[in-house]
Structures are given as structure tokens and as C-alpha cells.
Amino acid sequence: MAVIANTIKSVLLSVLVALLALLAACGGGGGSGGDSNGGGLGTGKAIQELRISPENSRIPLHATVTFQARAIYQDGSSADITRSVAWESGDPALAAFDPGSPNTLITKAEGVVPVTAKMGNVSGATQLTITSPELMSITLSTNTVTLAPGETESIRATGHYQGNLATDVTDQMSWASANDAIATVGSTGVVTAIAHGATDITASLDGINAQAAVTVAGAALTSLTVTSAQPSVLQGTISQLTATAGYADASSADVTSKAAWSASDASMASVSSTGLLSALAPGSVTISAGYGIHNADTVVEIVSAPELPGALTLQAIPNVILDNGTDTAQLRATVQANDPAAIIADGTPVTFTPDSTGLAFDSPGGTTVAGQVEGEVTSTTPGHYTIIAEVPATIAIDEVSVRVVPSFAEVIGATGIAIIRGGGGQALPGSEFTAMITNTSNRPFNIHKVNFTNGSTLLNSSPDSSLWGGPTLEPGERAAVTVALGAPQPINGFAISFEMSDTPSGTEFTVTKTF
């Protein structure tokens, strides 16, 4: 009935080149492509014209458009060949086709984009005009602001566009204060309190406004000081900085989490938004904080500590497990010293922290042996999980993701293309089907057999692993197979399926590409 005509197992580029060559041969010989509804295709006659719809359309930025391609034959008949043509954007910077839905164009910027569909040596063209997105409303991060004279607060603006799109438009807004003597506002939405009283801040864009009420009260901000928990900090460790605001009534307030932090040399130190200093390299570094109309500095001395942890790498092997509560992922945290020539002492603590309770750990961490700490996780709850490993109070930290699935089929991506010759619900000899699978995990899988079916009818089955390049689909690897019809077949839903298994868990699963 059907025979396996050719197989490949290589990088994606090689597969695409082969498929394009096949399409060219089909177009040059007058064949027709696949129907997006799965119905009968083509007439076996040469294509006279290829039409794209919608024609010369206009859509706002951030929207998508799905195109259709239709072949017009010499006898006036036609067929939907959307799935069989090669789609191309004339300017991917303005709009690009979605890899997961090759006839769906995603807009990226305003402008006019030529769109082309090709089948062999026949092509059709149209253009898409991408207009400004239609703004429906604006919301502000806060509608009420209370400040003391000299203090500042940043207001963010979110634009809500047609199509349920929301995006930050703070820098696009026109900002204005009803009374600059009480409070001013900058072009980026930063409100500065000047004197006691009340005023309104208005943000405007494309004729749509949003307002925030500002009240200025209390003692004026008069000073800012920055202090370090230690005047000298060991390289590779974390230290807390504090920003304190002083007011005209002699009161003070901790504004550490409200201040804007920076370091004079980013290669020596970094400071988080909460004032945590990461000591990266030895030397003197100036740490600055800004709050309201005031700025303050402090100098921190970072002392060389070659044997302290300076980095950490975390691996999950494998990074995908079954949700049966017994399949395991091994965590391996490797700690490096500040000095690559130094050795991390055995007994250095490492902690493992998941982003949810869906994972079960054999241990929340441990201590290093030869610079490493290992752990194990299981789960009964499908999902994506992030695990953080760190040496407490140091800059040695890393994270890794573990995916929990009910079937390994979820981490095998399947794509394909069909060249169907025929008509009237029949697929003729020479019709070809190509399926490619990709292992998106770091776990190897076995491929035992490839089956070709038409509806519930098995047309061909082969256990010959040489046809797809070998018995094992390694992490990140791709395998592809092309199947050709040797006899006419009614079109009932063609599919290529890969029978696979996982050795450690002993589970079997099937990955199917339907056409």
C-alpha cells in the first residue's frame, strides 16, 4: 500500500531544504497541495493562479492575521492549499509568520508588509498594512498619592488596546500637574512634592486621559543617609544596605525599599531594589541611593576571599519527569570559589527552594562534597517548576526548571507537511507525507516503530530504526521520516506515529503527526 521512501535525521535546515525541493517539483509538475479542512485536494492539473486572502487588509499593531491560499487551475476549478504553500513576510521586522502556525502573521511594528505564498514556481502576493493600535482606556498604577514635601513617587501607566492587549505606555504619555506649586510631574510619570496642598496629575494619550489625586502633607524631607551593615564585605557574600530619610520635624523613616540604588562599578558590586549588596570583586566601591530630591553615597570595601563561594550552577537530570510520584529528577548543584584555583571546602551549605509545593524533595539541600550537593525530586502534580539553589548569604545562586508530565509525548514536538496528489476525496500514488519529531527535553527516548495510517487503517509499519537515523532520540535531537503512497487511498485522515519508550521509567508512549 504505502512504502517508506526516504528518511532523514539531521538539523532542521536540511529537512526544510528537502521539503522545499519537493514543493518545487510538485508545483512545476502541476500538482496541488493539502487542504486546510482535510478534504480532497487538487485536480492533477497545472496551477494557473494562486490567490491569498484576505487581500490588502489593514490591522492594528499587536494583532494577528491568518491567511488562506487557494489554487486556481486551468479548467477554472480551485482547491485550498493553505497548508502546502511556503509563506513569506517581506519584512519580518514589521511582521513575521508564527512558526507554530505558518499561515498566521504576527505584527511587530507599524508599516506595510508584502506577503507571499509560493507553490513550486507559482506564487501569489498581497500586502498587509499595520496601523496604530486602537487605545481603549488607560489605567494608572495608583490613583492616590500622599507625599511629604521633597519626596517623589513614580506612577506607571498601562494602555488597554482593542483585542485585550495591555502594555506599559508610561513613556508615551503626556503628563501634567494641575498645580506645579504643589507637585510637579516629569515626562516619565515621576511626581515630586513641592509644598503642602492638593492637586491632580493627568496622563494623556491619543485623546484618552487618566488622573491621580496628589496630597502633599507632613514634615518636609530634608536629608538622606546610606549605611552598610559592615564597612568591609568579603568577596562573594551579600550584605544589607539601609537608606534612611530625615524630615524637618527631626523624624526619620527607613526608605530602603523605596530608594533607587546603584554601584559606581558594576563589575565590583551590584545592589538589588531592596538594598542587598552583592560583593563581586575586591576593592573600594561607592554605593549610591536616591530618594525624593536627595541622593546619598557610602563607600564599601570589598575584601578578597578566594575560597568563598563565588558562583553556583544547578542542573536537573532529567529535566522532565512523569507525574507518578516515583520517576525522579536528580538535582546537582556545583559550587565554585571566587578564585578558580581555590577549592570549596567540604561542608559548605547549599539549599534547594522550589517555586511551589508541587515537587517533593528527598532533602531541602545539603553540604558540599568535592564542591557538589545532590538531591532528588518527585511529583504527582503536572506543571512547570522552578528550583533555586544557593549558598546562603553569598552570591552563589542559580535556578533550573523541572517539567512534570502525565506522558512524555508532551515534550516531543511534532511537525510535518503533506503533498497530496489527487481529487474527489482520493489521494493518488506519489502523494507524500513528512513528519518530524524533536526532543525538547534533556532526557533520551527510544524510537521502536513508525506507523503510517489512514483513519483507522494501518498502511505501513516499520521497526527499522535506520530509516529515521537510529533507535535513540537524544536530548534536543530531531528525527524525520517521509512516507509515499504506492496505491490510491481515500482521504480519511492520514497520520504518521512514532512508538517510543523511556528506559528508566519503563513507560511507552506514542507521538502522532496528523495531516
Phi, psi and omega in degrees: 000293179235150179233148174282115189269327185198151177221154177216153173212096186202187179292160185302324183300318181297320180294316181297320178300316181296318181294319179296322177296321178295318178298318180299317180296322180294313181295319183293331182270000177088013179283179179226161187261193187282152180267133182292343178261002178079012181274188179293147187235146166065176178228359185080002181259162182292144177282127178270325184208148176239120184251138178250137173228147359287153180267137172043052184273165178232130176220155179283156176304146181082356176266171176236158176224137180253121183265156174235147177238136181230129178272131175252120184269170185297332180272006178092352177284169183212165178206145176284119181238029184308318185282346187257347181275163174262120182267143182216132174266134180288344180209087181301340178290334178268321180202140182226146179285141181287122180302329180277346178215084194301345178256012178254122183261128180257123182279143182237332182204163180286147178149188180247127186241121172290140179235130184232141171237132184234140173226101184063235180262013177250137180219158174230153184219152172209187175219153180240129176259121181259115184261174177298140178295147182273114180281128181259321181199168178229136172237148179254153181296337173208148178250356176223131181230128176238121184224157169269154176308131181096346179273161178228158173211139181265127176254130177258146180242136177244125177267134180250117187252162176303138183095017178061031176267131176234132181213153180289123181238022185308313184284351179265349186284156166261118185255141180209145175254139178290339181210098182293344179287339179262314179205142176249164177221136181271178183292346179252016176083016178273119181266131177242123180282132183252307184211162182302141178145191180225145178206172178245141173255128181245132176246129185230142175203126177052039176081003179249135185242157171216147185232152173229135179271129182246129175242127177250118184209168175086182182289143183288146174289126183241342183202166176214133177231149178238132178231153178248144179300329176221138178293334176232142185232137178288137176305137179089000180251172179244138182224144182271131172255154181229134174250127182238127179265137176250145185238165187296337179269016178075007176276168179215164180210144176282116181242027183306314184281352179259346185281158173262120188255149175204159177240145183292336180220106184294341178282343181262326183202153172229154181230130180281173180293346178257012175083017177275121181266128174257116182275112188260323184212152183294149176134180179265132180226140179265127178253129182243147175227141176237134176212125183063225181268007184245152174229151179214152181233158168213150180257130179244132178264120178261122186260136180301133177216077190299335184263359178278155180299130178241349180197160179212138173240138182239131177239149171238117184232108356280169179265009174222134180223160177282157181270036182265359178079358180239331177294136189238151169245132179267126176265135178226110177259125179246123184257129176251148178280164175304320177263118182304337180276348182274166183242132175288130183292140172301140181100357176294126185284142174228134178248146174250128181229118178274160180276357176203179183267011183286346179254143176253127182256140173287338178200141178285006180158208180171195178240151186292143168230117186056036175084004183233152172228131181242150178213181184215140179230148173226171180198154171240009183237113179299148178153176174260133182232141175251132179242132178252133173243137181206154168267114187307140176066021176229175178270005179279101184206145177203167179221160179213155179254142173235130179254131179250125187228153173281340178211141179293348176302336182292340181253011175250108179282138181235128176227168179181177179210147180235138172244101185255123177256129179153200181178165178062033179080010180246140171254126186268163175306142184099345174296138186232146182227126179239129178237137176236139174239148181229131176275108183270005180251180174258024181249129179282148178230156179261139173252118185262326187200149173240128181245143175242121184233159173230100190066234179266004183266124176278117181268326182200146177215130181224131174263009185280100185294341179293339180291333177242014169102358178144164186281346186240132174260102185286165177306129178075002185273157178241149173221143182221152178219141177244133182240135180240142177285136176255353179210157180300147179218139171293145182274101181245004182113083181285149179205147170245128181236143179250119175275122189229168176206165175241127185291309185300319183270343181073014182272150176244147180205166182232136176246126187236135171247118179263154182238000000 
